[in-house]
């Protein structure tokens, strides 16, 4: 045990651990708190140590020469001095990198950033992870030694490695991951049964959960109750439009209302029929995030735009947080989007062509992935819907991926132009919707809103080993010019950025604010809608 657990650090592992940890201190997409930085340094440092230790072992196996004792002492002193100097310098500069990043985003720059504390957290967590790893290795050696009594050494070592690997995998999956998922599921289930303060059961028959609804108030879930219980009143809408307004129709079907996505979708269609949604001029099918949340900016913007004479429908496929749903419920999200859209469109299609509402799609984050799952490609979407607004789509969204990587030559990945913008257009800012200038943009239109600093859009597993296109060439506005790509490190940096994606001003991270208004105005403006109307509505939505 003395030789395995308490032995000193390896040369190659120490070098790469320091380089990895220091690289994690460099700027990323978003500012981060010091505690997250300490965690990131520890995780990336231990990964660097594993890589360095592996390379060192391979080198010793291939090269038989060893430095004499005096040479090893000199090398270690040089390494220690160099690592200490690099760590001190990087910690010092990290304060200024974080301050510059906050300034770039218009955030208060008097942030709390404690380099000594970051270093302490890093060393503590690194030591704990390394200790656990070495204990696992010790167990493997003991097992190999025991097996060596009964089988040849090479057979025992092979069996030992396989057994230890299996035990670690089972522990990680069946104990750590499954335990985490069980606790998350229990917590989310309890949360789903609650109701936000100030949310009341609707009194209008036009809202699910209200009088005469086929969907009970209790079955809506927390986010469904928020969705229907916070719809703007005709009085509030009329104050904006200056004329009598209708009550918006909002239909929502929660997880507890039916046993399958298909049954939920069928119930949603009956609820749409009950409320008279197919008689409205516009009907929007909405994707939800993992918890069933729908961005109120998306709903309110369209309802104010149409003076309340609109209908919307959504269903809940999970009550787990979005990032968990993305890992374990991604297929369920796509299946739910497909079931809902197909059911609504089938009912919509039996109406006379001149009496059908405009059939629109919208989704934010995992909700956009959900809605894309209803279609094979962009052509299919344009053929079967009257427009779509996708906001902050995850990097794994299939149609987004097709358009981004099939973009016209010369257009950047962060604001791609696909087929001269004939159907789909991408925007960091509202003015981007006019690009490419002078090109026709007939209906139906598809709009993607994606912030340059949104980690939901730009995080992908490929960051582990491949430099992303969004860090090549001209940077998007708002992306720190000092940000660079490092193998493994950037993957963890952008992953941690996900935790801060909503803690930044609108127009940064995963916050889109009033830009949603411009998206709807491009996709489906009502007759007579003007640029001045868009500006007024932006002011209203931006203040909410």
C-alpha positions, 0 to 999 in steps of 0.5 A: 500500500505504501508504494501505490497510495503514498508514492510521490507524483509522477513527472509526466503526470505533474507536468500535464496536470499543471498545464491542464489546470492552468489552461482551465483558468483561461477565458471561456464563453461566460464568466464563472464563479471561483468555486466552479473554477476550483472544481474545473481546475481539479477535474481538468488537472486530474485528467491531465495527470492521467494523460501524463502518467499514461504517456510516461509509462509508455515512454519508460516501456519503449526507452530503456535509458534513465537519467542518473539520480542527480539529473532526476533531482535537477529535472524535478526542481526545474519542473517544480519551479516552472509549475509554481511560476506558471500557476501563480501567473495564470491565477493572477491573470485569471482575475483580469480575464474574468473582469474583461469578460464581464466588461464585454458583457456589460456585467458588474465587474466587481466580482469576487475572485479569490485565487488562493481559495481557487488554488486550495479547492483545486489541490484538495479535490485533486488530492481526493480524486487521486487518492481514490484512483490509487486505492482502486489501483491498489485493489487491482494489484492485490487481485492480480497477486491473488490470481497469480497463485492459480493462473499464469501471470499474464492471464491473472493480470488480464482477468484482474484488469477486466474485473476492476474495470467492470466493478468501477463501471458498475459502481459508476453506473449503478451506484453513482449515476443511478443514485443521482438519477433516483434522487433527481427524479424524486426531487423533480417529481415533488417539484412538479406537484407544486405551484409557483407563488401567485399562479392561480387556476384560470377562470377562462374556458379558453385555458387548460385547467379552467372551467370546462377543461378536459385537462384537470388543473392538478394534472398540468404539473408545475410548469403547465400551471404556470403556462396557463395560469399566467396568460395575459388578460384581454385588458392587458393586451388591449392596453398595448393594442388600443382596441378590444382584445380576445382571451388567448387560448393556451392548451397544455397536457401534463405527464399525469394526464395520459399514459403516452405521448400519443395519448397526450397529443390526442387529448391536446387536440380534443382540448384545442377543439373544445376551446375553438383554437382551430378558428383562431388566425394563428395556432402555435405548437410549442416545444417545452424544456425538460421540466415542461417549461415554456418561455413566457417571452415566446408566448406573450410576444405572439399573443400581444402581436395578434391582440390575443386572437391566437392559440398555443398548445404544448405537452410535457414529456418529462419533469427532469431538469433540461440538462438531465433530460438531454442526457436521458430523455432526448429520444422521449423529447423527439417522440413527444414533439412528433406525436403532438405536431402530427396529431395537431396537423392531422386535425388542421388538415381536414379544415378547408384550405381557406379556413385554416389558422397559420400553423406555427412552431416554436421551441427554446433549448431542448424545446427546439430539439423536440420540435425539430424531431417532428421533421426529416429536414428543412424541406419537410418542415417548410412543406408542413408548417407555416413557419418556425421560431427556434431559440438557443437550439442544442448543438445536437439538433438535427436540422440545425446541424444540417443547416450549419454545416451545409452553410454557404461558403464564406458565412461563419458558423456562428451566423450561417447563411443557408441557400441564400437565406431562402427559408431559414435564417440565423440571428445573433441580433435582430438586424441579422434577419435582414442577411443576406441583404437583398435576397428574397425571403418568402414564407414559410420562414424559419428563424434560429436565434442563437447567441454567440456566447450561448453554451447550449448552442456551442457545447458538444462532445467533439470539444474534447478532441477537436477545435470548434469552427466558432473559434476559427477565423473572425470571432462572433461579437461578444466572444472573448478574443483571448479564448482559445481551444485546448483538448479536453479543457475547453470541453469542461469549460463550456460544460461548466458555462452551462451552469451560468447560462441564465445568469447574464444579461439578455442577449448573452448566454442562454437569455434571448429576451425581447429578441424573440419579438423580432423573431416572431415578427419575421416568421408570422407578422399579422396583417398591418404589423409594422416595424414601429409595432415591433419596437413597442412590443420589444419595450413591453416584453423587455420590461417583463 
